[in-house]
Amino acid sequence: MHDMGLDAYRFSISWSRIIPNGRGSVNPEGVQYYNNLIDELKKYGIEPHVTLLHFDLPQALEDEYSGLLSPKIVEDFTAYADVCFREFGDRVKYWITVNEPNIEPILGHDLGIFPPNHCSSSLASAYGLNCSKGNSSVEPYIAGHNLLLSHASAVSLYRKKYQPNQGGYIGITLLGIWYEPATRLPDDIAAANRALDFLVGWFVNPMMYGRYPSVMQKLVGSRLPSFKSEESAMLRGSFDFIGLNHYSLAFLRAATDNPDDDFRDWYTDMSVSFAFPQTKVTKIFVSEDPPVIPSTPWAMQRLLDYMRNKYGNPPVFIHENGYPEYNIDPATCGHEYYDELRANYIKDYIESMLLPIRNGSNVKGYFVWSFMDSFEVVTGYRSRYGLIGVDYSVENRTRYRRYSADWYSKFLKPSGFTIRYGDVNVE
């Protein structure tokens, strides 16, 4: 990282590594592990940006009280955050409470392809999902509600107990798919706006105004939890920044059919349809085929403009943006070192931020996903996002620099860059 010229590194702390049972005694070896990592980053002038919860709720809490479905999670998450602020906050200045809380409830408690694998029996039978229990019509909203309250509680604790002395910043990171209307018909434009309220507004609205978007209240009705007055007060303004993970967009049309009550869930509540052959959101996530991520940097421009225009221009970090490759085998092929598609993708998206910034967008930083190949939650080891490649076929997991790593390193230098690979110059 230091050789590449990186000045920030985003990583996640494992709750179970710090508090193995989710609550109670702290594991000193886990604390030491992260102390060592943070100290090494600071030694080389690299600023840690730390996520507290990243799809890895302790199993003990799931077993004890059904995890995100219980309000007990708020107290336990806050106690865990307290340990992290206390142990690491003297060196960590950027905290992210939860990564993508606007997609974890859908994948875990609606479609059932993330732990704890909950979904309605009707969805399980219709799409061949592996769910033993669940209710897709209510559980996603309950889980999202408890994540919002956990976030707000941790922020309140940080601001009262730690921020005055540590001087850091705290926020949350959302999945930021851009929803574009498939046509300029008013119904399709309304469908795209509705979907943005269901994806982004689901969490930003409570943090801005202490309430869910009105369209969610109308379409979800009594299945959508409500906030007590003190909870609304705690939620309002509960961020110093908002992180966005952006990779792609989806074209949407207004739904033309009335959903069966047996199939009510987050997707059908939006009353939209995807304007490509995979018309059901379920198929997008459970398909065996690798997802195709087109390069559409204008979509990130529109997402940043949306945050500025609709939500008063909050400070924003792009916390994830990157390009996957599939079925790479360093032992048998060499093209993966020259990953021109990834380098061009990153270049185009970085360049796309210039116009929103010139128009006043409050962008504070950008992170490539990812520094090196890792285990991806949906696709496992099949997809490689890393600037640094990892050979998983050998015991020592050999790492190697890809062209994109050299490109990015050159880009970060103020003198500009030209990299030559064979007979190809890329600037």
C-alpha positions in Angstrom: 0.0 0.0 0.0 2.8 2.4 0.9 4.7 1.6 -2.3 1.5 2.3 -4.3 1.0 5.7 -2.6 -2.2 4.9 -0.9 -3.1 7.3 1.9 -6.2 5.5 3.3 -7.3 1.9 3.7 -10.9 0.8 4.5 -11.3 -2.4 6.5 -13.8 -4.1 8.7 -13.5 -5.3 12.3 -15.0 -8.7 13.0 -17.4 -8.4 16.0 -16.8 -12.1 16.9 -13.0 -11.6 16.9 -13.4 -8.8 19.5 -16.3 -10.3 21.5 -16.6 -14.0 20.6 -20.1 -14.5 22.0 -21.4 -11.2 20.7 -21.7 -9.8 24.3 -19.7 -10.1 27.4 -16.0 -10.8 27.7 -13.5 -9.1 25.3 -10.9 -11.2 23.5 -7.5 -9.5 24.1 -5.9 -11.3 21.2 -8.5 -9.9 18.8 -7.9 -6.4 20.2 -4.2 -6.9 19.7 -4.7 -8.1 16.1 -6.4 -4.8 15.2 -4.0 -2.7 17.2 -1.1 -4.2 15.2 -2.9 -3.5 11.9 -3.8 0.0 12.8 -0.4 0.8 14.1 1.3 -0.5 11.0 -1.1 1.6 8.8 -0.4 4.7 10.8 3.4 4.0 10.7 3.2 4.4 6.9 0.9 7.4 6.8 -2.2 5.4 5.8 -5.4 6.5 7.4 -7.7 3.7 8.7 -11.4 3.9 7.7 -13.0 1.2 9.9 -16.3 -0.5 9.5 -17.9 -2.1 12.6 -20.4 -4.5 11.0 -20.0 -5.9 7.6 -22.4 -8.9 7.0 -20.9 -10.8 10.0 -23.2 -10.7 12.9 -22.0 -13.1 15.7 -23.8 -16.4 15.4 -24.3 -16.5 19.1 -26.7 -13.5 18.9 -28.6 -15.1 16.0 -29.0 -18.3 18.1 -30.0 -16.4 21.2 -32.6 -13.9 20.0 -32.7 -14.0 16.2 -30.1 -11.3 15.6 -31.3 -8.4 13.6 -35.0 -9.3 14.2 -34.7 -8.4 17.9 -34.4 -4.9 19.4 -31.8 -6.4 21.8 -29.3 -6.0 18.9 -29.2 -2.3 19.6 -27.7 -2.6 23.1 -25.3 -5.3 22.1 -24.0 -3.5 19.0 -23.6 -0.3 21.0 -21.5 -2.2 23.7 -19.4 -3.7 20.9 -18.9 -0.2 19.3 -17.9 1.1 22.7 -15.1 -1.4 23.0 -13.8 -0.4 19.5 -14.0 3.3 20.1 -12.2 2.9 23.4 -9.4 0.6 22.1 -8.8 2.1 18.7 -10.3 5.6 18.6 -7.1 7.4 19.5 -5.8 6.4 16.0 -9.0 5.7 14.0 -10.6 9.0 12.8 -13.2 7.5 10.4 -15.8 5.1 11.6 -18.5 3.4 9.6 -21.2 1.8 11.7 -22.7 -0.7 9.2 -21.8 -1.6 5.7 -24.8 -1.8 3.3 -27.6 -2.1 5.8 -30.0 -1.4 2.9 -29.1 -4.7 1.2 -28.3 -7.1 4.1 -32.0 -7.3 5.2 -33.1 -8.0 1.7 -30.5 -10.8 1.0 -30.8 -12.2 4.5 -34.4 -11.8 5.5 -36.2 -11.5 2.1 -34.5 -13.6 -0.5 -32.7 -15.8 2.0 -29.4 -16.1 0.3 -27.4 -14.4 3.0 -27.3 -15.6 6.6 -29.6 -16.3 8.4 -31.3 -17.5 5.2 -34.8 -16.4 5.9 -37.6 -16.0 3.3 -41.2 -16.8 2.9 -42.1 -20.3 1.9 -43.9 -19.0 -1.2 -40.7 -17.4 -2.4 -38.6 -20.4 -1.5 -40.7 -22.8 -3.5 -41.1 -20.4 -6.5 -37.3 -19.7 -6.9 -35.7 -22.8 -5.3 -34.3 -20.8 -2.4 -32.8 -22.6 0.6 -34.9 -21.1 3.4 -36.2 -23.1 6.4 -38.2 -20.2 7.9 -38.9 -16.5 7.5 -41.5 -14.0 6.4 -40.3 -11.8 3.4 -43.1 -9.4 3.8 -42.1 -8.1 7.3 -38.6 -9.3 8.3 -36.6 -7.1 5.9 -38.2 -4.0 7.4 -37.7 -5.2 11.0 -34.1 -6.0 10.4 -33.5 -2.6 8.6 -35.3 -0.8 11.5 -33.0 -2.4 14.1 -29.9 -1.7 12.1 -31.0 2.0 11.9 -31.5 2.2 15.6 -28.2 0.4 16.2 -26.4 2.9 14.0 -28.0 5.8 15.7 -27.2 4.5 19.2 -23.6 4.0 18.3 -23.3 7.4 16.8 -24.9 8.9 20.0 -22.4 7.1 22.2 -19.4 8.2 20.0 -20.5 11.8 20.0 -21.1 12.0 23.7 -18.2 9.9 25.0 -15.4 9.9 22.4 -15.7 12.4 19.6 -14.9 15.5 21.7 -11.4 14.1 22.7 -10.7 11.8 19.7 -11.8 14.2 17.0 -13.0 11.6 14.6 -16.0 11.2 12.2 -18.7 8.6 12.1 -21.2 7.6 9.4 -22.8 4.7 7.6 -22.3 3.1 4.1 -25.1 2.2 1.8 -25.3 0.3 -1.4 -25.8 2.9 -4.1 -27.3 1.3 -7.2 -28.5 4.0 -9.5 -32.0 3.4 -10.8 -32.7 4.9 -14.2 -36.2 5.0 -15.8 -36.3 2.8 -18.9 -38.3 5.5 -20.8 -39.3 9.1 -20.2 -42.9 8.0 -19.5 -44.1 9.5 -16.2 -44.9 6.1 -14.8 -41.4 4.9 -15.4 -39.8 8.0 -14.0 -42.0 7.6 -10.9 -40.9 3.9 -10.6 -37.2 4.9 -10.6 -37.8 7.5 -8.0 -39.8 5.1 -5.9 -37.0 2.5 -6.1 -34.4 5.1 -4.9 -36.6 5.9 -1.9 -36.8 2.2 -1.1 -33.0 1.6 -1.5 -31.4 4.9 -0.4 -34.2 6.8 1.3 -35.0 3.8 3.4 -31.9 4.8 5.5 -31.1 8.4 4.6 -34.6 9.7 5.3 -34.6 8.6 8.9 -31.1 9.9 9.4 -32.1 13.3 7.9 -35.7 13.7 9.1 -36.4 11.0 11.7 -39.0 9.1 9.5 -39.2 6.7 6.6 -40.0 8.0 3.1 -43.7 8.7 2.6 -43.9 6.3 -0.4 -42.6 3.5 1.8 -45.1 4.3 4.5 -47.9 4.3 1.9 -46.9 1.1 0.1 -45.6 -1.0 3.0 -48.3 0.2 5.4 -48.4 -1.4 8.9 -45.6 -3.9 7.9 -43.2 -0.9 8.2 -42.1 -0.3 11.8 -42.5 3.2 13.2 -40.1 5.3 15.3 -40.8 6.5 18.8 -40.3 10.2 19.2 -37.0 9.7 21.1 -35.8 7.4 18.4 -36.6 9.9 15.7 -34.6 12.5 17.6 -31.7 10.2 18.0 -31.7 9.4 14.3 -31.9 12.9 12.9 -28.4 14.1 12.0 -26.8 10.8 13.1 -23.9 11.0 10.6 -20.9 13.0 9.8 -20.7 11.5 6.3 -22.6 9.0 4.2 -20.7 6.3 2.3 -21.9 4.9 -1.0 -20.9 1.6 -2.6 -21.5 2.0 -6.3 -20.8 -0.4 -9.2 -23.7 -0.2 -11.6 -27.2 0.8 -12.4 -30.5 -0.8 -13.3 -33.2 0.4 -15.8 -36.7 0.3 -14.3 -40.2 0.3 -15.5 -43.4 0.7 -13.6 -44.9 -2.7 -12.6 -47.9 -3.6 -14.7 -49.3 -6.4 -12.5 -50.7 -6.4 -9.0 -48.6 -8.7 -6.8 -50.2 -11.6 -5.0 -50.3 -11.0 -1.2 -48.4 -14.3 -0.8 -45.4 -12.7 -2.6 -45.3 -9.3 -0.8 -41.7 -8.3 -0.1 -39.3 -5.4 -0.5 -39.2 -5.8 -4.3 -42.9 -6.2 -5.0 -43.7 -3.3 -2.6 -41.7 -1.0 -4.8 -44.0 -1.8 -7.7 -41.3 -1.8 -10.4 -39.9 -4.2 -12.9 -36.4 -4.4 -14.3 -36.1 -3.5 -18.0 -34.0 -6.5 -19.0 -34.6 -10.2 -19.3 -34.0 -11.0 -15.7 -37.2 -9.3 -14.6 -37.2 -10.6 -11.0 -34.8 -9.3 -8.5 -34.5 -12.8 -7.1 -33.0 -14.1 -10.3 -30.3 -11.4 -10.3 -28.9 -12.6 -7.0 -29.4 -16.4 -7.2 -28.2 -16.8 -10.8 -25.2 -19.1 -11.3 -23.9 -17.0 -14.1 -21.4 -14.3 -13.1 -23.1 -10.9 -13.1 -22.0 -8.5 -15.8 -21.0 -5.1 -14.6 -21.1 -2.6 -17.5 -19.0 0.6 -17.2 -21.6 3.4 -16.9 -19.8 6.2 -15.0 -22.6 8.7 -15.8 -24.7 6.7 -13.3 -22.4 7.6 -10.4 -22.6 11.2 -11.5 -26.4 11.1 -11.2 -26.2 9.3 -7.8 -23.9 12.1 -6.5 -26.2 14.8 -7.9 -29.2 13.0 -6.4 -27.6 13.1 -2.9 -26.8 16.8 -3.4 -30.2 17.8 -4.7 -32.5 15.6 -2.5 -30.6 15.4 0.8 -28.9 18.8 1.1 -25.5 17.8 -0.1 -24.1 15.7 2.8 -20.4 14.8 2.9 -20.1 11.6 0.8 -17.4 9.0 0.5 -17.4 6.5 -2.4 -16.4 3.5 -0.3 -16.5 0.9 -3.0 -16.2 1.0 -6.7 -14.5 -1.6 -8.8 -14.5 -4.2 -11.6 -14.5 -8.0 -11.3 -12.8 -10.6 -13.4 -13.8 -14.3 -13.3 -12.1 -17.7 -13.6 -8.6 -16.4 -13.4 -5.8 -19.0 -13.1 -2.4 -17.5 -12.7 -0.8 -20.9 -13.2 -2.1 -21.3 -16.7 -2.6 -17.9 -18.1 -0.9 -14.5 -18.0 -3.5 -12.0 -19.2 -4.7 -11.3 -15.7 -1.6 -9.2 -15.0 -2.7 -6.8 -17.7 -6.2 -6.0 -16.5 -6.9 -3.1 -18.8 -10.7 -3.4 -18.4 -10.3 -2.8 -14.6 -7.9 0.1 -15.0 -10.2 1.8 -17.6 -13.3 1.2 -15.4 -11.6 2.8 -12.4 -10.3 5.7 -14.5 -13.7 6.4 -16.0 -15.4 6.4 -12.6 -12.8 8.6 -11.0 -13.1 11.0 -13.9 -16.9 11.0 -13.6 -16.7 12.5 -10.2 -15.2 15.7 -11.5 -18.4 17.3 -12.9 -20.5 16.7 -9.7 -17.7 18.1 -7.6 -17.5 21.2 -9.9 -21.3 21.5 -9.4 -20.8 21.5 -5.6 -21.1 17.8 -4.7 -19.5 17.3 -1.3 -17.3 14.3 -2.2 -14.7 13.6 0.5 -12.9 10.5 -0.9 -12.9 7.5 -3.1 -11.9 3.9 -2.5 -11.3 1.2 -5.1 -12.9 -2.2 -4.3 -10.6 -3.8 -3.7 -6.9 -3.5 -2.7 -6.5 -7.3 -3.2 -8.6 -10.2 -4.2 -10.8 -11.4 -1.4 -13.7 -13.7 -0.6 -16.8 -12.0 -2.1 -20.0 -12.5 -0.2 -22.1 -13.3 -3.3 -19.6 -14.9 -5.6 -16.9 -16.3 -3.3 -13.5 -16.7 -4.9 -14.9 -16.7 -8.4 -14.8 -13.0 -8.8 -11.5 -11.0 -8.5 -11.8 -7.3 -7.8 -8.2 -6.8 -6.5 -5.6 -4.3 -7.8 -3.3 -6.9 -6.2 -4.0 -10.5 -7.4 -4.0 -13.5 -5.1 -3.1 -17.0 -6.4 -5.5 -19.2 -4.4 -4.2 -22.4 -6.0 -0.9 -22.4 -3.9 -0.5 -22.8 -0.2 1.2 -19.4 0.5 -1.4 -17.5 -1.5 1.1 -15.7 -3.7 0.3 -12.0 -4.4 1.1 -10.2 -7.6 0.7 -6.7 -8.9 -1.8 -6.2 -11.7 -1.5 -3.5 -14.3 -4.4 -1.7 -12.5 -2.2 -1.4 -9.4 0.5 0.2 -11.3 -2.0 2.5 -13.1 -3.6 3.5 -9.9 -0.2 4.1 -8.2 0.9 6.4 -11.1 -2.5 8.2 -11.0 -2.0 9.1 -7.4 1.3 10.8 -8.1 1.0 14.5 -8.9 3.3 14.2 -11.9 0.8 12.2 -14.0 1.4 8.9 -15.6 2.1 6.8 -18.6 2.5 3.0 -18.2 3.9 0.8 -20.9 3.0 -2.9 -21.1 4.6 -4.6 -24.1 3.6 -2.5 -27.1 0.7 -0.7 -25.4 0.9 2.7 -23.8 -2.0 3.7 -21.6 -2.3 7.2 -20.2 
